[in-house]
Amino acid sequence: MSISGTRPRMAAGFTLIELMIAVAVAAVLLGAGLPSFRDALRGNRAKAVASDIHLSFLLARSESLKRSKDIDIVANSSNWGNGWKVKIQSDGTELRANDASKGVAIACATSPGGSSGTCGSTITFGRNGRPTQYTEFRTYIADQESVQARCVSISLSGQPRVTIDSDNDHDNGCN
């Protein structure tokens, strides 16, 4: 028997069917977005390594001008993928160190748009702030064509530049 004028109380919350439908919709949306998110994360890794190379070029150039000394960027273990250090050539004072780039491949070329080859393990900026040779680094995720490569080049004038590979072929540089 109910008290007159009051209604029986309805249960609050979701039914099991409503909850199952909501979980199914969330799973479909997550499944559709996850590959794109993974590529975005990989692309950010390649971009971060390119930024580190760019910063090292800028530092070496500015320090060579400021100190009026030759500055070297030296690959760790003669492999740019193992990281690099920016050093004063005359006394070996380390100005900056970068660790190995995990999951990001680094290729190097000594001519604009040239095929990837072996660059030397040292890039030298003279007292005038100019490098001794043109160098282009290409950072990319190996076996991931969907992730755009980044190229960091240093011209003979000493100005570093970052470009994006538009044809997803890191071997021919960033066009």
Secondary structure as the mmCIF struct_conf table of DSSP 4:
data_model
#
loop_
_struct_conf.conf_type_id
_struct_conf.id
_struct_conf.beg_label_comp_id
_struct_conf.beg_label_asym_id
_struct_conf.beg_label_seq_id
_struct_conf.end_label_comp_id
_struct_conf.end_label_asym_id
_struct_conf.end_label_seq_id
TURN_TY1_P TURN_TY1_P1 SER A 4 GLY A 5
HELX_LH_PP_P HELX_LH_PP_P1 ARG A 7 ALA A 12
BEND BEND1 GLY A 13 GLY A 13
HELX_RH_AL_P HELX_RH_AL_P1 LEU A 16 ARG A 67
TURN_TY1_P TURN_TY1_P2 SER A 68 SER A 68
BEND BEND2 LYS A 69 LYS A 69
STRN STRN1 ILE A 71 ALA A 75
HELX_RH_3T_P HELX_RH_3T_P1 ASN A 76 SER A 78
HELX_RH_3T_P HELX_RH_3T_P2 TRP A 80 ASN A 82
STRN STRN2 TRP A 84 ILE A 88
TURN_TY1_P TURN_TY1_P3 GLN A 89 ASP A 91
STRN STRN3 GLU A 94 ASN A 98
TURN_TY1_P TURN_TY1_P4 LYS A 102 GLY A 103
STRN STRN4 ALA A 105 ALA A 109
BEND BEND3 THR A 110 SER A 111
TURN_TY1_P TURN_TY1_P5 PRO A 112 GLY A 113
HELX_LH_PP_P HELX_LH_PP_P2 GLY A 114 SER A 116
STRN STRN5 GLY A 117 GLY A 117
HELX_LH_PP_P HELX_LH_PP_P3 THR A 118 GLY A 120
BEND BEND4 SER A 121 SER A 121
STRN STRN6 THR A 122 PHE A 125
TURN_TY1_P TURN_TY1_P6 ARG A 127 ASN A 128
BEND BEND5 GLY A 129 GLY A 129
STRN STRN7 PRO A 131 PRO A 131
BEND BEND6 THR A 132 GLN A 133
STRN STRN8 THR A 135 TYR A 140
TURN_TY1_P TURN_TY1_P7 ALA A 142 ASP A 143
TURN_TY1_P TURN_TY1_P8 GLU A 145 SER A 146
BEND BEND7 VAL A 147 VAL A 147
HELX_LH_PP_P HELX_LH_PP_P4 GLN A 148 ALA A 149
STRN STRN9 ARG A 150 ILE A 154
TURN_TY1_P TURN_TY1_P9 LEU A 156 SER A 157
BEND BEND8 GLY A 158 GLY A 158
STRN STRN10 PRO A 160 ILE A 164
BEND BEND9 SER A 166 ASN A 168
HELX_RH_3T_P HELX_RH_3T_P3 HIS A 170 ASN A 172
#
